[in-house]
Amino acid sequence: DFAFAPYVGVDLFDRDIDPDAADTGQLDDDVGVIVGARLDSTSQVPWMWAVDGNYSTVNDSYYVEGEVGYDLGGFAVGPHVAALGNEDWNGFRAGGFAMSIAKGVRVSFTLVRFL
């Protein structure tokens, strides 16, 4: 079984609000539309998985991540990958995660990161 959750909304990019945004000075402050979705397994025994992503018309920004985990008796571990970027910048990360399923406590780590 799986769950699917799409969304649509308004996206605002303003360097005055977030001056640390991944920007080399070539992006425009703008308002646009953002669309995204999350697809994940509703069962966590023994495998769990999730894919999450979005795209914004503001500077052609995107974000996507995916993970697969294995339940080791209430404690899940597995690989995690993510990519994000815009018309000026792209990044990628590969690593893993460990999570207590019952308590919802999660730890992520990165093995490889390209920015």
C-alpha positions in Angstrom: 0.0 0.0 0.0 1.0 3.6 -0.5 -0.1 7.2 0.1 0.0 10.0 -2.5 -0.1 13.7 -1.4 0.1 16.3 -4.2 0.1 20.1 -3.5 0.1 23.4 -5.4 0.8 26.8 -3.9 2.4 30.2 -4.2 6.2 30.4 -4.0 8.1 33.6 -3.1 11.9 34.1 -3.6 13.3 37.2 -2.0 17.0 37.5 -1.1 16.2 40.1 1.5 14.2 37.5 3.4 16.8 34.7 2.9 20.2 36.1 1.9 21.8 32.7 2.4 19.8 31.1 -0.4 21.8 29.2 -3.0 22.3 32.1 -5.4 25.3 33.5 -7.2 23.5 36.8 -7.7 22.0 35.9 -11.1 18.5 34.9 -9.8 15.6 37.2 -9.7 13.3 38.0 -6.7 10.0 36.6 -7.9 6.6 35.1 -7.1 5.5 32.0 -8.9 3.7 28.7 -8.6 5.1 25.6 -6.8 3.8 22.1 -7.4 4.9 19.0 -5.6 4.0 15.6 -4.3 5.0 12.9 -1.9 4.5 9.2 -2.5 5.4 6.7 0.2 4.6 3.3 1.6 2.0 3.1 4.3 3.4 -0.2 5.6 6.8 -0.2 7.3 7.2 -4.0 7.6 9.8 -4.9 6.6 10.5 -2.4 3.8 9.6 1.3 3.7 10.1 3.8 0.9 9.3 7.4 0.0 9.8 9.8 -2.9 9.2 13.5 -2.4 9.7 16.4 -4.8 8.6 19.8 -6.0 9.1 22.3 -8.9 8.7 26.0 -8.8 8.3 28.4 -11.7 10.5 30.9 -9.6 13.9 30.6 -11.2 13.0 27.0 -12.3 13.7 25.7 -8.8 13.4 22.0 -8.0 13.9 19.5 -5.2 13.6 15.7 -5.2 14.5 13.1 -2.6 14.1 9.4 -2.2 14.8 6.7 0.3 14.3 3.0 1.0 14.5 1.6 4.5 14.5 -1.8 6.1 12.8 -2.3 9.5 15.1 -4.0 12.0 12.5 -4.5 14.6 11.3 -0.9 15.3 14.5 0.7 14.0 14.8 1.4 10.2 18.0 2.1 8.2 18.6 2.7 4.5 20.0 4.8 1.7 18.8 8.4 1.0 19.4 10.5 -2.1 18.4 14.1 -2.9 18.9 16.6 -5.7 18.0 20.3 -5.8 18.7 23.3 -7.9 17.5 26.2 -10.0 18.4 27.8 -13.3 21.8 28.9 -11.8 22.8 26.1 -9.4 22.5 22.3 -8.9 23.4 20.0 -6.1 23.2 16.3 -5.2 23.6 14.4 -2.0 23.8 10.6 -1.3 23.8 9.1 2.1 21.6 7.3 4.5 19.3 7.5 7.5 18.5 5.7 10.7 15.1 6.1 12.4 13.2 4.9 15.4 9.9 4.0 13.9 7.9 4.0 17.2 9.3 7.4 18.5 9.8 9.1 15.1 13.4 10.1 16.0 15.5 10.3 12.8 19.2 10.8 12.1 20.5 11.4 8.5 24.1 11.3 7.3 25.7 12.3 4.0 28.3 10.1 2.3 28.7 12.1 -0.9 27.7 15.7 -1.6 28.1 17.6 -4.8 27.3 21.3 -4.8 
